[in-house]
Amino acid sequence: MTSNDRRIAWLLIAYALLLALLPLVLNEAAFHRMFSEEGPFERLSIAGWLGTAAVVLVRIRPLGARALAFALLCLAFAAREADWHKLFTGESFLKNSFYRDAARPFEEKLICGAIAIFLVVLLLYAGLVIARFLFLQGGWRARSGAWLMAGSTLVVIGKVMDRLPAVLSADYGIEAGPLVLLYAAAFEEGLEMAHPLMLAWSVWISQSGRRYLS
């Protein structure tokens, strides 16, 4: 780990501590404004994914299929954060309920289904590339691999935190307390801004160390 890595790690720790303080110091209205879909954390996470896509396209040489797939996946994450998955349909086409709606035209379901399948394939491909590099090629020992693992883990943790309260309530009748929900929202939205930047740093340093996109 270099001095730059340590600085970034300390910044991330300080950022996590700030997120932990916000549910305690902000009133309810201010908290919900800050962590809403139109709030600053959501907007900055979009910028983060767009920036990561730009880093892949600018930094990775030669620019092959793996790099282009990762850049495209970053753009897809940015579009998801910007709610493009329901911009033209009024409901997310990534949910099963969209395709069970008998009132929706078949052509709309067909087009959206094709896009959803493409995104799933893209995500699986990226996951296989990451898993092969980290675990089969020992990439987790390298700087780029460590940051890649950390950023990818935060993506998964963020999605789990986003869905867990609703799943516990609907499937098991377990209702989280108000403070728990505030912390879940703070860390879920807050980490969404952090993990694309960690992945961007991993991509940047990979070109001078262990490469996984070229």
NUDRENNU-786968 format. One record per atom (N, C-alpha, C): atom name; x, y, z. Coordinates in steps of 0.02 Angstrom, whole numbers. Layout:
# residues N
+------+--------+--------+--------+
| site |      u |      v |      w |
+------+--------+--------+--------+
|   CA |      X |      Y |      Z |
...
+------+--------+--------+--------+
This chain:
# residues 214
+------+--------+--------+--------+
| site |      u |      v |      w |
+------+--------+--------+--------+
|    N |     42 |    -60 |      0 |
|   CA |      0 |      0 |      0 |
|    C |     44 |     62 |      0 |
|    N |     32 |    107 |    -46 |
|   CA |     72 |    168 |    -51 |
|    C |     41 |    223 |     -9 |
|    N |     77 |    280 |     -6 |
|   CA |     51 |    336 |     32 |
|    C |    -15 |    361 |      4 |
|    N |    -23 |    358 |    -62 |
|   CA |    -86 |    379 |    -93 |
|    C |   -143 |    333 |    -71 |
|    N |   -129 |    268 |    -70 |
|   CA |   -180 |    220 |    -47 |
|    C |   -200 |    234 |     25 |
|    N |   -151 |    249 |     67 |
|   CA |   -166 |    262 |    137 |
|    C |   -208 |    326 |    144 |
|    N |   -192 |    377 |    105 |
|   CA |   -231 |    439 |    108 |
|    C |   -304 |    426 |     89 |
|    N |   -313 |    388 |     35 |
|   CA |   -381 |    373 |     13 |
|    C |   -418 |    331 |     65 |
|    N |   -383 |    283 |     95 |
|   CA |   -414 |    241 |    147 |
|    C |   -436 |    283 |    206 |
|    N |   -394 |    330 |    229 |
|   CA |   -412 |    373 |    285 |
|    C |   -470 |    419 |    267 |
|    N |   -471 |    443 |    205 |
|   CA |   -527 |    485 |    182 |
|    C |   -592 |    445 |    183 |
|    N |   -590 |    382 |    163 |
|   CA |   -650 |    340 |    164 |
|    C |   -673 |    326 |    235 |
|    N |   -626 |    316 |    281 |
|   CA |   -644 |    306 |    351 |
|    C |   -678 |    369 |    380 |
|    N |   -648 |    427 |    364 |
|   CA |   -678 |    490 |    387 |
|    C |   -747 |    500 |    357 |
|    N |   -755 |    481 |    294 |
|   CA |   -820 |    487 |    260 |
|    C |   -871 |    442 |    293 |
|    N |   -852 |    380 |    311 |
|   CA |   -898 |    334 |    344 |
|    C |   -918 |    361 |    412 |
|    N |   -872 |    391 |    448 |
|   CA |   -888 |    421 |    513 |
|    C |   -937 |    479 |    505 |
|    N |   -928 |    519 |    451 |
|   CA |   -975 |    573 |    437 |
|    C |  -1044 |    546 |    423 |
|    N |  -1049 |    492 |    385 |
|   CA |  -1114 |    462 |    372 |
|    C |  -1146 |    437 |    436 |
|    N |  -1105 |    412 |    483 |
|   CA |  -1131 |    387 |    546 |
|    C |  -1158 |    444 |    590 |
|    N |  -1132 |    504 |    580 |
|   CA |  -1154 |    561 |    620 |
|    C |  -1219 |    592 |    593 |
|    N |  -1229 |    590 |    528 |
|   CA |  -1284 |    627 |    498 |
|    C |  -1353 |    608 |    526 |
|    N |  -1369 |    543 |    537 |
|   CA |  -1435 |    529 |    566 |
|    C |  -1446 |    558 |    635 |
|    N |  -1391 |    574 |    670 |
|   CA |  -1396 |    600 |    737 |
|    C |  -1401 |    676 |    740 |
|    N |  -1371 |    710 |    689 |
|   CA |  -1367 |    783 |    692 |
|    C |  -1417 |    818 |    646 |
|    N |  -1445 |    783 |    597 |
|   CA |  -1493 |    814 |    552 |
|    C |  -1564 |    801 |    575 |
|    N |  -1606 |    851 |    567 |
|   CA |  -1677 |    838 |    580 |
|    C |  -1706 |    795 |    523 |
|    N |  -1765 |    769 |    534 |
|   CA |  -1794 |    721 |    487 |
|    C |  -1802 |    749 |    417 |
|    N |  -1826 |    812 |    412 |
|   CA |  -1837 |    842 |    346 |
|    C |  -1771 |    851 |    308 |
|    N |  -1720 |    876 |    344 |
|   CA |  -1655 |    887 |    312 |
|    C |  -1623 |    821 |    292 |
|    N |  -1631 |    770 |    334 |
|   CA |  -1602 |    705 |    318 |
|    C |  -1632 |    677 |    254 |
|    N |  -1699 |    678 |    250 |
|   CA |  -1732 |    650 |    191 |
|    C |  -1717 |    690 |    128 |
|    N |  -1708 |    755 |    134 |
|   CA |  -1688 |    795 |     76 |
|    C |  -1618 |    774 |     52 |
|    N |  -1573 |    765 |     99 |
|   CA |  -1504 |    750 |     81 |
|    C |  -1498 |    681 |     49 |
|    N |  -1538 |    632 |     73 |
|   CA |  -1531 |    564 |     49 |
|    C |  -1588 |    542 |      4 |
|    N |  -1625 |    590 |    -22 |
|   CA |  -1679 |    574 |    -69 |
|    C |  -1651 |    558 |   -138 |
|    N |  -1696 |    535 |   -182 |
|   CA |  -1674 |    519 |   -250 |
|    C |  -1650 |    581 |   -288 |
|    N |  -1669 |    641 |   -266 |
|   CA |  -1646 |    702 |   -297 |
|    C |  -1593 |    738 |   -255 |
|    N |  -1571 |    705 |   -202 |
|   CA |  -1524 |    736 |   -156 |
|    C |  -1452 |    735 |   -182 |
|    N |  -1406 |    767 |   -146 |
|   CA |  -1337 |    773 |   -169 |
|    C |  -1300 |    706 |   -174 |
|    N |  -1313 |    660 |   -128 |
|   CA |  -1278 |    596 |   -131 |
|    C |  -1298 |    557 |   -194 |
|    N |  -1362 |    559 |   -211 |
|   CA |  -1385 |    523 |   -271 |
|    C |  -1355 |    555 |   -333 |
|    N |  -1354 |    621 |   -336 |
|   CA |  -1326 |    656 |   -394 |
|    C |  -1251 |    642 |   -401 |
|    N |  -1216 |    642 |   -345 |
|   CA |  -1144 |    631 |   -347 |
|    C |  -1127 |    558 |   -365 |
|    N |  -1170 |    512 |   -347 |
|   CA |  -1157 |    443 |   -366 |
|    C |  -1163 |    434 |   -441 |
|    N |  -1209 |    471 |   -473 |
|   CA |  -1214 |    470 |   -546 |
|    C |  -1149 |    495 |   -576 |
|    N |  -1124 |    552 |   -550 |
|   CA |  -1061 |    579 |   -574 |
|    C |  -1004 |    531 |   -563 |
|    N |  -1005 |    495 |   -507 |
|   CA |   -953 |    447 |   -493 |
|    C |   -949 |    391 |   -543 |
|    N |  -1007 |    364 |   -562 |
|   CA |  -1008 |    310 |   -612 |
|    C |   -989 |    335 |   -681 |
|    N |  -1010 |    395 |   -698 |
|   CA |   -989 |    424 |   -762 |
|    C |   -914 |    436 |   -763 |
|    N |   -888 |    460 |   -707 |
|   CA |   -816 |    471 |   -702 |
|    C |   -777 |    406 |   -707 |
|    N |   -802 |    353 |   -677 |
|   CA |   -768 |    288 |   -680 |
|    C |   -767 |    262 |   -752 |
|    N |   -823 |    270 |   -787 |
|   CA |   -825 |    250 |   -858 |
|    C |   -773 |    289 |   -898 |
|    N |   -767 |    354 |   -883 |
|   CA |   -718 |    396 |   -919 |
|    C |   -647 |    373 |   -904 |
|    N |   -633 |    355 |   -840 |
|   CA |   -566 |    331 |   -822 |
|    C |   -549 |    267 |   -861 |
|    N |   -597 |    222 |   -866 |
|   CA |   -585 |    160 |   -904 |
|    C |   -568 |    176 |   -976 |
|    N |   -607 |    219 |  -1007 |
|   CA |   -597 |    234 |  -1078 |
|    C |   -532 |    273 |  -1090 |
|    N |   -512 |    315 |  -1044 |
|   CA |   -452 |    356 |  -1053 |
|    C |   -389 |    319 |  -1032 |
|    N |   -393 |    281 |   -978 |
|   CA |   -333 |    251 |   -948 |
|    C |   -314 |    184 |   -978 |
|    N |   -362 |    141 |   -993 |
|   CA |   -346 |     73 |  -1012 |
|    C |   -322 |     71 |  -1085 |
|    N |   -263 |     43 |  -1093 |
|   CA |   -234 |     32 |  -1159 |
|    C |   -198 |    -35 |  -1159 |
|    N |   -210 |    -78 |  -1208 |
|   CA |   -257 |    -69 |  -1264 |
|    C |   -330 |    -73 |  -1240 |
|    N |   -373 |    -38 |  -1274 |
|   CA |   -443 |    -34 |  -1255 |
|    C |   -480 |    -92 |  -1290 |
|    N |   -488 |   -146 |  -1254 |
|   CA |   -519 |   -205 |  -1282 |
|    C |   -589 |   -217 |  -1258 |
|    N |   -613 |   -279 |  -1268 |
|   CA |   -683 |   -295 |  -1252 |
|    C |   -697 |   -291 |  -1177 |
|    N |   -649 |   -312 |  -1136 |
|   CA |   -661 |   -310 |  -1063 |
|    C |   -669 |   -239 |  -1038 |
|    N |   -625 |   -195 |  -1062 |
|   CA |   -628 |   -125 |  -1040 |
|    C |   -693 |    -93 |  -1064 |
|    N |   -712 |   -106 |  -1126 |
|   CA |   -774 |    -77 |  -1152 |
|    C |   -835 |   -103 |  -1114 |
|    N |   -833 |   -167 |  -1096 |
|   CA |   -889 |   -196 |  -1058 |
|    C |   -894 |   -163 |   -989 |
|    N |   -837 |   -151 |   -957 |
|   CA |   -838 |   -119 |   -891 |
|    C |   -862 |    -46 |   -897 |
|    N |   -839 |    -12 |   -948 |
|   CA |   -861 |     58 |   -958 |
|    C |   -936 |     60 |   -969 |
|    N |   -961 |     14 |  -1009 |
|   CA |  -1033 |     11 |  -1023 |
|    C |  -1072 |     -5 |   -960 |
|    N |  -1045 |    -50 |   -918 |
|   CA |  -1079 |    -67 |   -856 |
|    C |  -1081 |     -7 |   -809 |
|    N |  -1027 |     32 |   -807 |
|   CA |  -1026 |     93 |   -766 |
|    C |  -1079 |    143 |   -790 |
|    N |  -1086 |    149 |   -856 |
|   CA |  -1138 |    192 |   -884 |
|    C |  -1208 |    166 |   -866 |
|    N |  -1215 |    100 |   -865 |
|   CA |  -1280 |     71 |   -846 |
|    C |  -1296 |     86 |   -773 |
|    N |  -1245 |     82 |   -729 |
|   CA |  -1255 |     99 |   -659 |
|    C |  -1275 |    172 |   -651 |
|    N |  -1242 |    216 |   -690 |
|   CA |  -1260 |    287 |   -688 |
|    C |  -1332 |    297 |   -710 |
|    N |  -1352 |    263 |   -763 |
|   CA |  -1421 |    268 |   -788 |
|    C |  -1470 |    243 |   -736 |
|    N |  -1451 |    189 |   -701 |
|   CA |  -1495 |    162 |   -648 |
|    C |  -1503 |    212 |   -591 |
|    N |  -1448 |    245 |   -572 |
|   CA |  -1453 |    295 |   -519 |
|    C |  -1494 |    355 |   -540 |
|    N |  -1494 |    369 |   -606 |
|   CA |  -1533 |    425 |   -632 |
|    C |  -1606 |    405 |   -648 |
|    N |  -1624 |    343 |   -630 |
|   CA |  -1693 |    317 |   -638 |
|    C |  -1713 |    310 |   -711 |
|    N |  -1665 |    299 |   -755 |
|   CA |  -1682 |    288 |   -825 |
|    C |  -1717 |    221 |   -835 |
|    N |  -1711 |    175 |   -787 |
|   CA |  -1744 |    110 |   -795 |
|    C |  -1820 |    115 |   -790 |
|    N |  -1845 |    174 |   -770 |
|   CA |  -1917 |    183 |   -770 |
|    C |  -1937 |    250 |   -801 |
|    N |  -1890 |    280 |   -837 |
|   CA |  -1903 |    346 |   -866 |
|    C |  -1956 |    342 |   -921 |
|    N |  -1954 |    291 |   -963 |
|   CA |  -1999 |    287 |  -1020 |
|    C |  -2059 |    241 |  -1007 |
|    N |  -2056 |    203 |   -953 |
|   CA |  -2109 |    154 |   -940 |
|    C |  -2150 |    170 |   -878 |
|    N |  -2126 |    216 |   -836 |
|   CA |  -2162 |    233 |   -775 |
|    C |  -2151 |    185 |   -718 |
|    N |  -2123 |    127 |   -733 |
|   CA |  -2107 |     75 |   -683 |
|    C |  -2042 |     42 |   -704 |
|    N |  -2004 |     20 |   -655 |
|   CA |  -1940 |    -12 |   -670 |
|    C |  -1950 |    -75 |   -712 |
|    N |  -1916 |    -78 |   -769 |
|   CA |  -1920 |   -138 |   -811 |
|    C |  -1872 |   -192 |   -785 |
|    N |  -1839 |   -179 |   -729 |
|   CA |  -1796 |   -229 |   -698 |
|    C |  -1833 |   -271 |   -646 |
|    N |  -1898 |   -256 |   -636 |
|   CA |  -1938 |   -293 |   -588 |
|    C |  -1985 |   -342 |   -624 |
|    N |  -1998 |   -398 |   -591 |
|   CA |  -2043 |   -449 |   -620 |
|    C |  -2113 |   -422 |   -631 |
|    N |  -2135 |   -377 |   -587 |
|   CA |  -2203 |   -351 |   -593 |
|    C |  -2215 |   -314 |   -659 |
|    N |  -2161 |   -287 |   -687 |
|   CA |  -2168 |   -252 |   -751 |
|    C |  -2191 |   -300 |   -805 |
|    N |  -2166 |   -361 |   -805 |
|   CA |  -2182 |   -409 |   -858 |
|    C |  -2246 |   -448 |   -844 |
|    N |  -2269 |   -445 |   -780 |
|   CA |  -2332 |   -478 |   -764 |
|    C |  -2392 |   -432 |   -776 |
|    N |  -2380 |   -370 |   -793 |
|   CA |  -2433 |   -322 |   -804 |
|    C |  -2465 |   -335 |   -873 |
|    N |  -2526 |   -363 |   -872 |
|   CA |  -2559 |   -381 |   -934 |
|    C |  -2577 |   -321 |   -976 |
|    N |  -2582 |   -262 |   -947 |
|   CA |  -2601 |   -202 |   -984 |
|    C |  -2544 |   -174 |  -1026 |
|    N |  -2484 |   -194 |  -1013 |
|   CA |  -2427 |   -167 |  -1050 |
|    C |  -2421 |   -200 |  -1119 |
|    N |  -2405 |   -161 |  -1170 |
|   CA |  -2398 |   -190 |  -1237 |
|    C |  -2342 |   -241 |  -1240 |
|    N |  -2352 |   -293 |  -1279 |
|   CA |  -2302 |   -346 |  -1285 |
|    C |  -2237 |   -319 |  -1313 |
|    N |  -2242 |   -272 |  -1360 |
|   CA |  -2181 |   -245 |  -1390 |
|    C |  -2138 |   -210 |  -1338 |
|    N |  -2170 |   -174 |  -1292 |
|   CA |  -2134 |   -139 |  -1239 |
|    C |  -2099 |   -189 |  -1194 |
|    N |  -2134 |   -243 |  -1177 |
|   CA |  -2103 |   -295 |  -1135 |
|    C |  -2045 |   -328 |  -1171 |
|    N |  -2052 |   -338 |  -1236 |
|   CA |  -2000 |   -371 |  -1275 |
|    C |  -1936 |   -330 |  -1277 |
|    N |  -1944 |   -265 |  -1291 |
|   CA |  -1886 |   -221 |  -1295 |
|    C |  -1852 |   -215 |  -1227 |
|    N |  -1892 |   -202 |  -1175 |
|   CA |  -1864 |   -195 |  -1109 |
|    C |  -1833 |   -260 |  -1084 |
|    N |  -1865 |   -316 |  -1101 |
|   CA |  -1837 |   -381 |  -1081 |
|    C |  -1769 |   -394 |  -1113 |
|    N |  -1763 |   -375 |  -1177 |
|   CA |  -1699 |   -384 |  -1212 |
|    C |  -1645 |   -341 |  -1179 |
|    N |  -1662 |   -279 |  -1161 |
|   CA |  -1614 |   -235 |  -1127 |
|    C |  -1595 |   -264 |  -1059 |
|    N |  -1644 |   -288 |  -1022 |
|   CA |  -1631 |   -316 |   -956 |
|    C |  -1585 |   -377 |   -961 |
|    N |  -1598 |   -421 |  -1009 |
|   CA |  -1556 |   -480 |  -1019 |
|    C |  -1485 |   -460 |  -1036 |
|    N |  -1478 |   -410 |  -1080 |
|   CA |  -1411 |   -385 |  -1098 |
|    C |  -1374 |   -360 |  -1037 |
|    N |  -1409 |   -322 |   -994 |
|   CA |  -1377 |   -296 |   -934 |
|    C |  -1357 |   -351 |   -885 |
|    N |  -1398 |   -402 |   -879 |
|   CA |  -1382 |   -459 |   -836 |
|    C |  -1320 |   -495 |   -863 |
|    N |  -1318 |   -506 |   -929 |
|   CA |  -1259 |   -539 |   -959 |
|    C |  -1197 |   -497 |   -948 |
|    N |  -1204 |   -431 |   -956 |
|   CA |  -1147 |   -386 |   -946 |
|    C |  -1122 |   -389 |   -873 |
|    N |  -1170 |   -391 |   -826 |
|   CA |  -1152 |   -395 |   -755 |
|    C |  -1118 |   -461 |   -739 |
|    N |  -1144 |   -516 |   -767 |
|   CA |  -1114 |   -581 |   -755 |
|    C |  -1044 |   -585 |   -785 |
|    N |  -1036 |   -556 |   -844 |
|   CA |   -970 |   -556 |   -876 |
|    C |   -919 |   -517 |   -833 |
|    N |   -940 |   -459 |   -810 |
|   CA |   -895 |   -419 |   -767 |
|    C |   -880 |   -457 |   -703 |
|    N |   -929 |   -490 |   -674 |
|   CA |   -918 |   -529 |   -613 |
|    C |   -869 |   -585 |   -624 |
|    N |   -873 |   -619 |   -682 |
|   CA |   -827 |   -673 |   -697 |
|    C |   -756 |   -647 |   -706 |
|    N |   -749 |   -590 |   -741 |
|   CA |   -683 |   -560 |   -750 |
|    C |   -652 |   -542 |   -683 |
|    N |   -693 |   -511 |   -639 |
|   CA |   -668 |   -491 |   -573 |
|    C |   -649 |   -552 |   -531 |
|    N |   -693 |   -603 |   -530 |
|   CA |   -680 |   -663 |   -490 |
|    C |   -618 |   -699 |   -515 |
|    N |   -610 |   -705 |   -580 |
|   CA |   -551 |   -739 |   -608 |
|    C |   -487 |   -703 |   -589 |
|    N |   -488 |   -636 |   -595 |
|   CA |   -429 |   -597 |   -579 |
|    C |   -412 |   -601 |   -505 |
|    N |   -463 |   -592 |   -463 |
|   CA |   -450 |   -590 |   -391 |
|    C |   -430 |   -657 |   -362 |
|    N |   -466 |   -711 |   -380 |
|   CA |   -458 |   -774 |   -345 |
|    C |   -419 |   -827 |   -384 |
|    N |   -426 |   -828 |   -449 |
|   CA |   -388 |   -878 |   -488 |
|    C |   -318 |   -854 |   -506 |
|    N |   -312 |   -788 |   -516 |
|   CA |   -247 |   -760 |   -535 |
|    C |   -212 |   -725 |   -476 |
|    N |   -242 |   -729 |   -417 |
|   CA |   -211 |   -699 |   -358 |
|    C |   -209 |   -623 |   -358 |
|    N |   -254 |   -592 |   -395 |
|   CA |   -254 |   -519 |   -401 |
|    C |   -270 |   -483 |   -336 |
|    N |   -300 |   -518 |   -288 |
|   CA |   -318 |   -485 |   -224 |
|    C |   -256 |   -463 |   -186 |
|    N |   -197 |   -491 |   -203 |
|   CA |   -136 |   -470 |   -169 |
|    C |   -108 |   -405 |   -195 |
|    N |   -129 |   -384 |   -255 |
|   CA |   -104 |   -324 |   -287 |
|    C |   -144 |   -263 |   -264 |
|    N |   -115 |   -203 |   -272 |
|   CA |   -151 |   -142 |   -254 |
|    C |   -215 |   -136 |   -292 |
|    N |   -212 |   -145 |   -358 |
|   CA |   -272 |   -138 |   -399 |
|    C |   -325 |   -189 |   -379 |
|    N |   -303 |   -250 |   -362 |
|   CA |   -350 |   -301 |   -341 |
|    C |   -382 |   -287 |   -275 |
|    N |   -343 |   -259 |   -228 |
|   CA |   -371 |   -243 |   -162 |
|    C |   -425 |   -190 |   -168 |
|    N |   -413 |   -139 |   -207 |
|   CA |   -463 |    -86 |   -216 |
|    C |   -522 |   -112 |   -256 |
|    N |   -509 |   -156 |   -305 |
|   CA |   -564 |   -185 |   -343 |
|    C |   -609 |   -227 |   -298 |
|    N |   -578 |   -266 |   -255 |
|   CA |   -618 |   -308 |   -208 |
|    C |   -658 |   -264 |   -161 |
|    N |   -627 |   -212 |   -134 |
|   CA |   -662 |   -168 |    -88 |
|    C |   -720 |   -132 |   -122 |
|    N |   -708 |   -106 |   -181 |
|   CA |   -761 |    -71 |   -217 |
|    C |   -818 |   -117 |   -237 |
|    N |   -801 |   -177 |   -261 |
|   CA |   -853 |   -225 |   -281 |
|    C |   -893 |   -248 |   -221 |
|    N |   -859 |   -258 |   -164 |
|   CA |   -894 |   -279 |   -103 |
|    C |   -943 |   -225 |    -81 |
|    N |   -923 |   -162 |    -86 |
|   CA |   -969 |   -108 |    -67 |
|    C |  -1030 |   -105 |   -112 |
|    N |  -1021 |   -121 |   -176 |
|   CA |  -1079 |   -123 |   -222 |
|    C |  -1131 |   -173 |   -196 |
|    N |  -1107 |   -233 |   -177 |
|   CA |  -1152 |   -285 |   -153 |
|    C |  -1183 |   -265 |    -86 |
|    N |  -1142 |   -238 |    -40 |
|   CA |  -1168 |   -218 |     25 |
|    C |  -1221 |   -164 |     18 |
|    N |  -1209 |   -116 |    -28 |
|   CA |  -1257 |    -63 |    -39 |
|    C |  -1324 |    -89 |    -62 |
|    N |  -1323 |   -137 |   -108 |
|   CA |  -1385 |   -166 |   -134 |
|    C |  -1422 |   -206 |    -80 |
|    N |  -1383 |   -242 |    -39 |
|   CA |  -1415 |   -280 |     16 |
|    C |  -1447 |   -233 |     66 |
|    N |  -1413 |   -179 |     84 |
|   CA |  -1441 |   -131 |    131 |
|    C |  -1502 |    -97 |    103 |
|    N |  -1504 |    -88 |     37 |
|   CA |  -1561 |    -56 |      5 |
|    C |  -1624 |   -100 |     10 |
|    N |  -1615 |   -165 |      1 |
|   CA |  -1672 |   -210 |     -3 |
|    C |  -1690 |   -243 |     63 |
|    N |  -1642 |   -248 |    109 |
|   CA |  -1652 |   -289 |    169 |
|    C |  -1711 |   -267 |    212 |
|    N |  -1721 |   -202 |    228 |
|   CA |  -1778 |   -183 |    270 |
|    C |  -1845 |   -204 |    239 |
|    N |  -1853 |   -195 |    173 |
|   CA |  -1916 |   -212 |    140 |
|    C |  -1926 |   -288 |    140 |
|    N |  -1873 |   -326 |    129 |
|   CA |  -1878 |   -400 |    129 |
|    C |  -1896 |   -426 |    198 |
|    N |  -1863 |   -399 |    249 |
|   CA |  -1878 |   -421 |    317 |
|    C |  -1950 |   -405 |    336 |
|    N |  -1974 |   -347 |    314 |
|   CA |  -2043 |   -327 |    331 |
|    C |  -2093 |   -370 |    293 |
|    N |  -2084 |   -379 |    227 |
|   CA |  -2133 |   -413 |    186 |
|    C |  -2132 |   -489 |    197 |
|    N |  -2073 |   -518 |    204 |
|   CA |  -2068 |   -591 |    207 |
|    C |  -2067 |   -620 |    278 |
|    N |  -2044 |   -580 |    325 |
|   CA |  -2036 |   -607 |    393 |
|    C |  -2073 |   -567 |    446 |
|    N |  -2104 |   -512 |    427 |
|   CA |  -2140 |   -471 |    475 |
|    C |  -2096 |   -436 |    526 |
|    N |  -2032 |   -428 |    509 |
|   CA |  -1985 |   -394 |    554 |
|    C |  -1979 |   -322 |    533 |
|    N |  -1998 |   -277 |    578 |
|   CA |  -1997 |   -206 |    564 |
|    C |  -1936 |   -174 |    597 |
|    N |  -1894 |   -143 |    557 |
|   CA |  -1835 |   -109 |    585 |
|    C |  -1857 |    -44 |    619 |
|    N |  -1820 |    -24 |    670 |
|   CA |  -1835 |     38 |    706 |
|    C |  -1818 |     99 |    664 |
|    N |  -1844 |    157 |    683 |
|   CA |  -1832 |    218 |    645 |
|    C |  -1758 |    235 |    637 |
|    N |  -1719 |    227 |    691 |
|   CA |  -1648 |    245 |    687 |
|    C |  -1611 |    196 |    642 |
|    N |  -1630 |    133 |    644 |
|   CA |  -1599 |     83 |    600 |
|    C |  -1612 |    100 |    526 |
|    N |  -1673 |    121 |    512 |
|   CA |  -1690 |    140 |    443 |
|    C |  -1651 |    201 |    421 |
|    N |  -1641 |    248 |    466 |
|   CA |  -1601 |    307 |    449 |
|    C |  -1529 |    288 |    434 |
|    N |  -1501 |    245 |    474 |
|   CA |  -1432 |    224 |    462 |
|    C |  -1426 |    183 |    397 |
|    N |  -1476 |    141 |    384 |
|   CA |  -1476 |    102 |    322 |
|    C |  -1477 |    149 |    261 |
|    N |  -1519 |    200 |    265 |
|   CA |  -1524 |    248 |    210 |
|    C |  -1459 |    288 |    202 |
|    N |  -1431 |    309 |    259 |
|   CA |  -1370 |    349 |    256 |
|    C |  -1312 |    310 |    225 |
|    N |  -1303 |    249 |    247 |
|   CA |  -1247 |    210 |    222 |
|    C |  -1260 |    183 |    151 |
|    N |  -1322 |    166 |    137 |
|   CA |  -1338 |    141 |     69 |
|    C |  -1327 |    196 |     18 |
|    N |  -1355 |    254 |     29 |
|   CA |  -1347 |    309 |    -19 |
|    C |  -1275 |    337 |    -17 |
|    N |  -1247 |    341 |     43 |
|   CA |  -1180 |    368 |     49 |
|    C |  -1127 |    324 |     16 |
|    N |  -1133 |    258 |     25 |
|   CA |  -1085 |    213 |     -5 |
|    C |  -1092 |    210 |    -81 |
|    N |  -1153 |    224 |   -106 |
|   CA |  -1162 |    226 |   -178 |
|    C |  -1118 |    280 |   -210 |
|    N |  -1101 |    332 |   -173 |
|   CA |  -1057 |    383 |   -199 |
|    C |   -984 |    364 |   -194 |
|    N |   -968 |    320 |   -145 |
|   CA |   -898 |    303 |   -132 |
|    C |   -873 |    247 |   -176 |
|    N |   -913 |    195 |   -188 |
|   CA |   -884 |    137 |   -221 |
|    C |   -864 |    148 |   -294 |
|    N |   -898 |    190 |   -334 |
|   CA |   -871 |    201 |   -402 |
|    C |   -803 |    235 |   -401 |
|    N |   -792 |    278 |   -351 |
|   CA |   -726 |    311 |   -346 |
|    C |   -672 |    261 |   -328 |
|    N |   -688 |    212 |   -286 |
|   CA |   -640 |    160 |   -269 |
|    C |   -624 |    117 |   -330 |
|    N |   -674 |    102 |   -370 |
|   CA |   -663 |     63 |   -431 |
|    C |   -623 |    104 |   -482 |
|    N |   -636 |    169 |   -485 |
|   CA |   -598 |    212 |   -531 |
|    C |   -524 |    213 |   -512 |
|    N |   -510 |    216 |   -447 |
|   CA |   -440 |    215 |   -424 |
|    C |   -407 |    148 |   -440 |
|    N |   -445 |     93 |   -432 |
|   CA |   -419 |     28 |   -449 |
|    C |   -401 |     24 |   -524 |
|    N |   -445 |     49 |   -566 |
|   CA |   -433 |     49 |   -638 |
|    C |   -371 |     90 |   -654 |
|    N |   -366 |    148 |   -622 |
|   CA |   -310 |    193 |   -637 |
|    C |   -243 |    162 |   -621 |
|    N |   -237 |    132 |   -561 |
|   CA |   -172 |    104 |   -541 |
|    C |   -159 |     36 |   -573 |
|    N |   -211 |      5 |   -601 |
|   CA |   -200 |    -61 |   -632 |
|    C |   -153 |    -57 |   -692 |
|    N |   -152 |     -1 |   -726 |
|   CA |   -109 |      4 |   -785 |
|    C |    -35 |      7 |   -769 |
|    N |    -19 |     22 |   -706 |
|   CA |     51 |     23 |   -686 |
|    C |     67 |    -36 |   -640 |
|    N |     21 |    -83 |   -633 |
|   CA |     32 |   -142 |   -591 |
|    C |     -2 |   -202 |   -621 |
|    N |    -43 |   -237 |   -581 |
|   CA |    -79 |   -296 |   -605 |
|    C |   -140 |   -274 |   -645 |
|    N |   -139 |   -290 |   -708 |
|   CA |   -193 |   -270 |   -753 |
|    C |   -248 |   -323 |   -755 |
|    N |   -310 |   -300 |   -762 |
|   CA |   -365 |   -346 |   -769 |
|    C |   -415 |   -325 |   -824 |
|    N |   -405 |   -266 |   -853 |
|   CA |   -449 |   -243 |   -907 |
|    C |   -413 |   -239 |   -973 |
|    N |   -349 |   -255 |   -976 |
|   CA |   -312 |   -253 |  -1039 |
|    C |   -263 |   -312 |  -1043 |
+------+--------+--------+--------+
